Amino acid sequence: MIFSFIRNCIILILVVIAQSSWGNILIIGNIKPDLVIIFLTYFALYQGSFYGQMYGFFSGIVEDIISLSPFGFSITARTLSGF
């Protein structure tokens, strides 16, 4: 179980980095998909809301470190999204 948690955290780190650096390439029409929400929804549906919240918290930390938003903003939003 710990191996799958670490693997999914690495996947989320890569998704957050890809979204922050290549986000403008992924625009379809006028729609920019939020890849982190898509992966969080997938993890929460298949592993439960507890793990969805953990992945959301972790991806929020990574996103807050990368972005210039106030620390804690993405953590709260992603944790609630993972629920």
C-alpha positions as CSV (number, residue, x, y, z in Angstrom):
1,M,0.0,0.0,0.0
2,I,2.8,2.4,0.8
3,F,4.4,1.7,-2.6
4,S,1.2,2.7,-4.4
5,F,0.9,5.9,-2.2
6,I,4.5,6.9,-3.1
7,R,3.9,6.1,-6.8
8,N,0.7,8.2,-6.9
9,C,2.4,11.1,-5.1
10,I,5.2,11.0,-7.7
11,I,2.5,11.0,-10.4
12,L,0.8,14.0,-8.8
13,I,4.1,15.9,-8.6
14,L,4.7,15.3,-12.3
15,V,1.1,16.4,-13.1
16,V,1.4,19.6,-11.1
17,I,4.7,20.4,-12.8
18,A,3.3,19.6,-16.2
19,Q,0.2,21.7,-15.6
20,S,2.2,24.7,-14.4
21,S,4.8,24.6,-17.1
22,W,2.9,23.2,-20.2
23,G,-0.6,24.4,-19.2
24,N,-1.0,26.7,-22.2
25,I,-0.3,23.8,-24.6
26,L,-3.2,21.8,-23.2
27,I,-5.9,24.4,-24.1
28,I,-8.7,23.0,-26.2
29,G,-10.7,25.8,-27.7
30,N,-11.1,28.2,-24.8
31,I,-11.0,25.4,-22.2
32,K,-8.0,24.7,-20.0
33,P,-8.4,21.4,-18.2
34,D,-7.2,21.1,-14.6
35,L,-5.2,17.9,-14.7
36,V,-4.7,17.8,-10.9
37,I,-8.4,17.7,-10.3
38,I,-8.8,15.0,-12.8
39,F,-6.2,12.8,-11.1
40,L,-7.5,13.6,-7.6
41,T,-11.0,12.6,-8.7
42,Y,-9.6,9.3,-10.1
43,F,-7.7,8.6,-6.9
44,A,-10.6,9.5,-4.6
45,L,-13.0,7.3,-6.6
46,Y,-10.8,4.2,-6.7
47,Q,-9.1,4.5,-3.3
48,G,-11.6,6.3,-1.1
49,S,-12.0,9.8,0.2
50,F,-9.3,9.5,2.9
51,Y,-6.7,8.8,0.3
52,G,-8.2,11.5,-2.0
53,Q,-7.8,14.0,0.8
54,M,-4.2,12.9,1.4
55,Y,-3.3,13.2,-2.3
56,G,-5.1,16.5,-2.4
57,F,-3.2,17.8,0.5
58,F,0.1,16.6,-1.0
59,S,-0.6,18.1,-4.4
60,G,-1.7,21.4,-2.8
61,I,1.6,21.6,-0.9
62,V,3.5,21.0,-4.2
63,E,1.3,23.6,-6.0
64,D,1.8,26.2,-3.3
65,I,5.6,25.7,-3.4
66,I,5.7,26.2,-7.2
67,S,3.2,29.0,-7.4
68,L,3.2,32.5,-6.0
69,S,-0.2,32.2,-4.3
70,P,-0.4,32.5,-0.5
71,F,0.8,29.4,1.2
72,G,-2.3,27.3,2.2
73,F,-4.6,28.4,-0.6
74,S,-4.0,25.4,-2.9
75,I,-3.7,23.1,0.1
76,T,-7.3,23.9,1.2
77,A,-8.7,23.8,-2.3
78,R,-7.1,20.5,-3.3
79,T,-7.9,18.8,0.1
80,L,-11.5,19.7,-0.3
81,S,-11.4,18.5,-4.0
82,G,-10.0,15.2,-2.9
83,F,-12.9,14.7,-0.5
